[in-house]
Amino acid sequence: MKAHIKLGFDGGQQGCTGHGRCAVMAGELYEVDDNGYNLHRGSTIDVPPGMEEVARYGAKVCPERAIVIEE
Amino acid sequence: MESTADKAMYTAPTQADIDEAIQKYGRDIYNDFDLDDPAFNEKHFEIIDDLVAKCPVAHSKVGAGYYVVAQNQLVKEVGQNWRTFSAAGGYMPNRPEGVPFLYPEESDPPLHTAWRQSLNPFMGPGTVNDYEDNIRADANALIDRFIDKGECEFISEFAAVLPGWAFFKNVLGVPVEDLDKLVDGVEQGTFSPDLEERAAKFGFVFQYLGDYLKKRSQEPPRGDMVDMIAAGVEYEDGTMSPWEDRVSVLVDMTFGGIATTTYVMASAINWLAENPKARQLLIDDPDTYMPRAIEEFARVFAPVVALGRTCTKDVEIGGRMLSEGDFILMMYAGASRDPSVVDDPKKIDITRETVLHSAFGVGIHRCIGSNLARLELRATFEEWLKRVPEWRVVEEPVYMTGQLRSIRSLKLAW
């Protein structure tokens, strides 16, 4: 499983704007930088085995729907 | 014309829905909504739930009129599309003449981007987490003042004060002797029912902040947010931001996050008084339940009920055509109670493993102070539960609602 974190947006495209909610609700997988943006925004991370549920939680709580899970 | 990504047919409420609304709320909330109607204060959540369930795009005939979207998907569509739904017309429907625009809240890119990029580091977790010890100490200092009385009026004695102290002491670094008048100025300048007093108190804080920014610009830098704002940012045309924009930014930062946190904090303490099982979970396992509870409280006690945008062109939203220049409100309080994204949304449940809400907005204008707000809420609940493990509500709280929702008074005893 992979988790793609969309990079900020321009003109209506959804992406990470730094709410930091992924780190609050699914901090075992998602980390944010000092400004609150997902550390991996703009890229795709491999979800380690056993973390699938955590990965989905993070995607579910993102108000921007910026995290896309690729099963 | 631009169409929305997920085509939603506009399903108008039925005549039976309208008749029922008129009977329950005294007005047709779907075709003649009014934020300032007393019924929206008294039957707040019922009205929001009806809007979410029955009317994707409601309309108001108040003043020049405005539209209202409350479903999660539609709020997201508006919030994420700043080119079509501009913040530069301000967040208020029927904005009175002469009200100064607050930046970056009431601006679009590139001006918005220039300010947000510079402001974000000062409100990110890396900076605000350093305030934790101070905020916990302040929470205890406030509790010290009334704990032996066995009672308090929680708003004026705690919930309106702690967020003010957290901001003015830690973020702005103002002299301690100015705190009381600033906290009072923000609270009354936002909510005083006497509109003349409200304008006067807002004016006082505006003046104070302008003077403070000037004073700080002449002092040795402290490396904080005030220094950054005083120095200004470069705009796209290569000019430096004018002084009045810098004052506007400082005012925006100040008014954005103080009174709003007060409402979440007070609503949660009000709710926890009657929910001993939730209190016990928070005491026994704060690492698991505190983050969930904070998100859940922000979801159900949304202090920013709705903010607005101005259409920059003719656009279809929720199956309804809006024209260039139309004003549209995003009802964040509704987007967080939408059954399409939250199971059993009316239920307050601090054990939810995932909480999707829009209390901090959506899109490029998302609340810059959310990290500080969470920290204040966590410090409050943890310190309060240690000092006052059981309490009761002596008098039903009094609410006030418009674009913001607030509790005016909450009397507690233990």
Interface residues (C-beta under 8 A of the other chain):
Chain A: F9 G11 G12 Q13 Q14 T17 G18 H19 G20 R21 A23 V24 M25 V32 D33 D34 N35 G36 Y57 K60 V61 C62 P63 E64 R65
Chain B: K76 Q80 N81 W82 R83 T84 N120 P121 G124 P125 G126 T127 P291 R292 I294 E295 E353 T354 V355 L356 H357 S358 F360 G361 V362 G363 I364 R366 S370 N371 R374
